[in-house]
Amino acid sequence: MQAYLTAPNAVRRRLSQESLEGQAGLGRRYRTPAENALQRVLQTQPSAPPVPPQYHTGRMPNSKLGDNKPRLLLMGQKRSGKSSISSVVFHKMPANETLFLESTTRIQKDSMHSFMDFQVWDFPGQLDFLDPVYDLDAIFGEIGALIWVIDAQDDYFEAVTRLTGTILNLQQSYPNINIEVFVHKVDCLSDEFRQDTYRDIIQRVTDDLSDAGYENAPVSFYMTSIYNHSIFEAFSKVIQKLIPQLPTLESLLNILTANCHMEKAYLFDILSKIYIASDSSPINMQSYTTCSDYIDAIVDVSETYGWDRPEKEKTQREVDIASQDCESFVALTDGSLLYLMEINKYLALIGIVKDPKWKEKKGLIDYNVSVFQEAMNEVFART
């Protein structure tokens, strides 16, 4: 595997600008096919007065006016793995250290500040939040998603019963809540038993809700473990449902992959390794794992070798070659390219290029990604 350093974006942009200025007298510059396709996508967005870019999702369907922080509720039986999930995904705790976590005895509230500001509430398994002493509106009134964790290695019948009871109690007053079920701790189960357990839980929940008259309930199921990337994959799907701009992001990524001949492209939240969007091609777990590990490597190198540069007056040359965005690419042993570009301080684009002639097309990829970056800022400026 070989790593390469590339010329800063500012140099390329300056050279392109000088070229355009030199041709200004020769006639009007026409849009490229990529820019035309991008313009069509942006025209589908409702017009709004220009505002500074804001990387938040806006108000949730159940939110009170003025609150733009969706809330994720982690619920389930005692010792089902809720606190371990929160610690691994949002606090970067190594999975083997979660064995020493104590049981949660009160509601743990964490505020996450990233691409999308949101809150994570970890509920004790023994807490009966449907008891009249609790204010349901204070718990569920601002919710974005209810994540119910079921321990697949334990007796899950009581957990299924509590889950269906919770759904039936909430669906009248809070119909917009996304119900997400994590069939957790599946890493120690055999492939056959894992699939049987997963199907049995889905069938029991569906049957119980159907018997109560609640047909086609909006409940999603995921098999998860903190010892592999499945928990990040599941949280990615949960977060994507809270992003109003998701269809536009997917359209932009489809255009980018088509013009750059990428096999797959992800838009990652750097801090949590949750991908907030990808192109429409099927997701391969191996490619997701590779991209996720690549982010870890970049972050580790940045933390080890990065430093805060002192403020000083820069020469014109320093301004010309300065790049505000992190860029990295790696040539893999199979001849493909792993490409990373920082979109802003929260998001990074990672693409996989299988074209063996990617070296000849590196400039085209850089240009298309810069257009994508500008489109991202424009899309979020409209929210």
DANORGI-V312584 format. One record per residue. N is the residue number from 0. RES is the residue in one letter. D_CENTER is the distance of its C-alpha to the mean C-alpha in Angstrom with 2 decimals. Layout:
n->[N,N]
res->[RES,RES]
d_center->[D_CENTER,D_CENTER]
//
This chain:
n->[0,1,2,3,4,5,6,7,8,9,10,11,12,13,14,15,16,17,18,19,20,21,22,23,24,25,26,27,28,29,30,31,32,33,34,35,36,37,38,39,40,41,42,43,44,45,46,47,48,49,50,51,52,53,54,55,56,57,58,59,60,61,62,63,64,65,66,67,68,69,70,71,72,73,74,75,76,77,78,79,80,81,82,83,84,85,86,87,88,89,90,91,92,93,94,95,96,97,98,99,100,101,102,103,104,105,106,107,108,109,110,111,112,113,114,115,116,117,118,119,120,121,122,123,124,125,126,127,128,129,130,131,132,133,134,135,136,137,138,139,140,141,142,143,144,145,146,147,148,149,150,151,152,153,154,155,156,157,158,159,160,161,162,163,164,165,166,167,168,169,170,171,172,173,174,175,176,177,178,179,180,181,182,183,184,185,186,187,188,189,190,191,192,193,194,195,196,197,198,199,200,201,202,203,204,205,206,207,208,209,210,211,212,213,214,215,216,217,218,219,220,221,222,223,224,225,226,227,228,229,230,231,232,233,234,235,236,237,238,239,240,241,242,243,244,245,246,247,248,249,250,251,252,253,254,255,256,257,258,259,260,261,262,263,264,265,266,267,268,269,270,271,272,273,274,275,276,277,278,279,280,281,282,283,284,285,286,287,288,289,290,291,292,293,294,295,296,297,298,299,300,301,302,303,304,305,306,307,308,309,310,311,312,313,314,315,316,317,318,319,320,321,322,323,324,325,326,327,328,329,330,331,332,333,334,335,336,337,338,339,340,341,342,343,344,345,346,347,348,349,350,351,352,353,354,355,356,357,358,359,360,361,362,363,364,365,366,367,368,369,370,371,372,373,374,375,376,377,378,379,380,381,382]
res->[M,Q,A,Y,L,T,A,P,N,A,V,R,R,R,L,S,Q,E,S,L,E,G,Q,A,G,L,G,R,R,Y,R,T,P,A,E,N,A,L,Q,R,V,L,Q,T,Q,P,S,A,P,P,V,P,P,Q,Y,H,T,G,R,M,P,N,S,K,L,G,D,N,K,P,R,L,L,L,M,G,Q,K,R,S,G,K,S,S,I,S,S,V,V,F,H,K,M,P,A,N,E,T,L,F,L,E,S,T,T,R,I,Q,K,D,S,M,H,S,F,M,D,F,Q,V,W,D,F,P,G,Q,L,D,F,L,D,P,V,Y,D,L,D,A,I,F,G,E,I,G,A,L,I,W,V,I,D,A,Q,D,D,Y,F,E,A,V,T,R,L,T,G,T,I,L,N,L,Q,Q,S,Y,P,N,I,N,I,E,V,F,V,H,K,V,D,C,L,S,D,E,F,R,Q,D,T,Y,R,D,I,I,Q,R,V,T,D,D,L,S,D,A,G,Y,E,N,A,P,V,S,F,Y,M,T,S,I,Y,N,H,S,I,F,E,A,F,S,K,V,I,Q,K,L,I,P,Q,L,P,T,L,E,S,L,L,N,I,L,T,A,N,C,H,M,E,K,A,Y,L,F,D,I,L,S,K,I,Y,I,A,S,D,S,S,P,I,N,M,Q,S,Y,T,T,C,S,D,Y,I,D,A,I,V,D,V,S,E,T,Y,G,W,D,R,P,E,K,E,K,T,Q,R,E,V,D,I,A,S,Q,D,C,E,S,F,V,A,L,T,D,G,S,L,L,Y,L,M,E,I,N,K,Y,L,A,L,I,G,I,V,K,D,P,K,W,K,E,K,K,G,L,I,D,Y,N,V,S,V,F,Q,E,A,M,N,E,V,F,A,R,T]
d_center->[27.01,27.68,25.76,26.73,26.93,26.77,28.55,26.76,25.34,27.99,30.76,29.54,29.06,32.53,34.17,32.74,33.96,37.38,37.66,37.00,39.44,42.03,41.77,41.80,45.41,44.99,43.24,40.02,36.75,35.17,31.49,30.01,28.73,25.12,25.71,27.44,24.63,22.18,24.74,25.00,21.33,21.53,24.77,23.15,21.52,23.97,25.93,25.87,27.63,25.94,24.07,22.26,18.52,16.51,12.78,12.68,12.37,16.06,18.13,17.22,19.93,21.54,21.21,24.35,25.13,23.82,20.97,17.52,15.67,14.37,15.44,14.19,17.39,17.80,21.14,23.39,26.56,27.66,26.52,23.89,21.29,19.41,20.06,19.27,15.75,15.18,16.99,15.21,11.54,12.21,15.61,15.54,18.63,19.92,20.01,23.83,24.34,23.03,26.39,28.04,26.06,28.42,28.07,26.54,29.51,28.06,24.89,22.52,20.56,17.86,16.42,13.13,13.36,10.47,8.89,9.38,12.32,12.63,15.03,15.17,18.65,20.03,23.18,26.19,27.06,30.59,29.81,31.06,29.16,31.13,34.28,36.02,35.91,32.19,31.04,28.59,27.68,26.75,24.37,22.95,23.74,20.50,18.17,14.85,14.71,17.21,16.11,19.37,19.74,22.68,24.32,25.20,27.89,29.74,31.68,29.08,31.59,31.66,27.86,27.82,30.66,28.98,25.77,27.80,29.93,27.02,25.63,29.17,29.80,26.71,26.65,29.70,28.66,24.87,24.27,20.86,19.16,16.51,17.92,15.74,17.92,17.01,20.02,19.80,21.84,22.41,22.68,26.41,27.34,28.88,27.18,29.71,29.71,25.90,25.88,28.91,27.42,24.20,26.38,28.82,26.33,24.99,28.64,29.83,27.25,27.88,31.63,31.81,30.02,32.17,35.30,34.50,34.29,30.53,29.88,26.57,24.55,20.84,19.77,17.06,17.64,15.81,17.60,16.14,17.49,16.75,18.80,16.49,12.88,13.11,11.93,8.51,8.54,9.81,7.53,4.59,7.61,8.68,6.25,6.54,10.19,10.37,9.64,13.16,12.62,10.52,13.85,14.76,11.71,12.38,16.03,15.69,13.95,16.76,19.32,18.13,18.22,21.58,23.14,22.08,22.72,19.38,18.89,15.08,12.48,8.76,6.96,5.41,5.34,8.80,9.92,7.90,6.87,3.55,2.81,2.83,6.28,9.08,12.81,14.94,16.50,16.22,13.61,15.64,14.80,16.87,15.17,11.69,13.68,15.46,12.61,11.14,14.78,15.34,12.94,14.92,18.07,17.45,16.60,19.68,21.89,20.96,21.77,24.95,26.37,24.94,27.16,27.69,30.11,33.00,33.44,36.35,37.74,36.49,38.69,38.00,37.11,34.53,32.96,33.07,31.37,28.80,25.16,22.65,19.63,18.89,19.43,19.94,20.80,22.29,24.80,24.46,27.63,27.32,27.60,24.06,21.97,18.62,17.69,15.43,15.63,14.43,13.62,14.12,14.23,10.59,8.97,10.30,11.14,12.28,14.80,17.36,20.83,23.54,26.32,29.03,30.15,26.92,29.02,31.03,28.06,26.16,27.42,26.30,22.74,22.76,24.18,21.77,18.75,20.59,21.09,17.41,16.75,19.51,18.22,14.84,17.03,19.30,16.88,15.55,19.21,20.20,18.31]
//
